Amino acid sequence: MNGRVFMVVGPSGAGKDTLMAGAVAANPALHWARRVITRPETSGGEPFEGVSEAVFQARLQAGAFALHWQAHGLCYGVPHAELAPLSAGRDVLINGSRAALSAALAVFPGLRVVQISAPLAVLADRLAARGRESHADILARLQRANHALPEGIAAQEISNDATPAQGIAKLLQALRA
């Protein structure tokens, strides 16, 4: 029995981390894949492994990642080990990038995509509140907020514009569909 792979995508500030954390807390059978990212772990957000660019590239060359991409000037990788729960029938959630969806579909043929969105004003407030980016970085992220998914890729759409509990309930419903 194999689990399913879900790639949760959406603009920065849409609340992907909050909704995924809530979904995993509500359903411990879900596995949230811990990514490797070239940023300091002290920057907050999701649980991830922060590494230098050199360490990331060495691991990439060694074949450590099932999937990898670049976005926002950072490198992101999903280690093969994070997919082990699939063989036990557990579903795996990956916080991904819309730009990496084509590559993800090649790696995970049965990939299911969930796209989280929120109004631009909500995104701006959330990005400012987390304090990780400069004003210029926030503006750049907001300019990319409405990028469409690659052609031919369908997603379940969730608007995360209300309470976290409502957004988590919507994500859990999408994962059951």
Residue pairs with C-beta under 8 A, 6 or more apart in sequence:
1 88
1 89
2 86
2 87
2 89
3 31
3 85
3 86
3 87
3 88
3 89
3 90
3 91
3 92
4 86
4 91
4 92
4 110
4 112
5 83
5 86
5 91
5 92
5 94
5 108
5 110
5 111
5 112
6 91
6 92
6 93
6 94
6 111
6 112
6 113
6 114
6 175
7 94
7 96
7 100
7 101
7 104
7 108
7 111
7 112
7 113
7 114
8 16
8 19
8 20
8 93
8 94
8 95
8 96
8 114
8 115
8 116
8 171
9 16
9 96
9 97
9 98
9 101
9 113
9 114
9 115
9 116
9 149
9 155
10 16
10 98
10 115
10 116
10 117
10 118
10 160
11 117
11 118
11 123
11 141
11 142
11 144
11 145
11 146
11 147
12 72
12 123
12 127
12 133
12 141
12 144
12 145
13 118
13 122
13 123
13 124
13 125
13 126
13 127
13 130
13 141
13 145
14 116
14 117
14 118
14 123
14 126
14 160
15 116
15 118
15 126
15 160
15 164
15 167
16 95
16 116
17 45
17 46
17 95
18 160
18 164
18 167
18 168
19 116
19 158
19 160
19 164
19 167
19 168
19 170
19 171
20 32
20 46
20 93
20 95
20 171
21 32
21 46
22 164
22 165
22 167
22 168
22 171
23 30
23 93
23 168
23 171
23 172
23 175
24 30
24 31
24 32
24 93
26 168
26 172
27 172
27 175
29 90
29 91
30 90
30 91
30 92
30 93
30 175
31 82
31 85
31 90
31 91
31 92
31 93
32 46
32 47
32 92
32 93
32 95
33 78
33 82
33 83
33 92
33 93
33 94
33 95
34 47
34 48
34 49
34 79
34 82
35 46
35 48
35 49
35 76
35 77
35 78
35 82
35 94
35 95
36 48
36 49
36 51
36 56
36 59
36 64
36 65
36 76
36 77
36 78
36 79
37 48
37 49
37 50
37 51
37 74
37 75
37 76
37 77
38 50
38 51
38 52
38 53
38 56
38 74
38 75
39 50
39 74
40 50
41 48
41 49
41 50
42 50
43 50
43 132
44 130
44 132
45 130
45 132
46 95
51 59
53 75
56 75
56 77
57 75
59 65
59 77
60 68
60 75
60 77
64 77
64 79
64 80
65 77
65 78
65 79
65 80
66 78
66 79
66 80
66 82
66 83
66 107
67 77
67 78
67 94
67 96
67 100
67 103
67 104
67 107
67 108
68 75
68 76
68 77
68 78
69 75
69 76
69 96
69 97
69 99
69 100
69 103
70 76
71 97
71 99
71 100
72 137
72 141
76 97
76 100
78 94
82 92
83 92
85 92
86 92
91 175
93 175
94 104
96 104
98 115
98 147
98 148
98 149
98 150
99 147
101 111
101 113
101 149
101 150
101 153
102 150
102 153
104 111
105 111
105 153
112 156
113 149
113 153
113 154
113 155
113 156
114 155
114 156
114 158
114 171
114 174
114 175
115 149
115 155
115 156
115 157
115 158
116 158
116 160
116 167
116 171
117 157
117 158
117 159
117 160
118 126
118 159
118 160
118 161
119 161
120 142
120 145
122 161
123 141
123 142
123 145
124 138
124 142
127 133
127 138
127 141
127 142
128 138
133 141
149 155
156 174
156 177
158 167
158 170
158 171
158 174
159 170
160 167
160 170
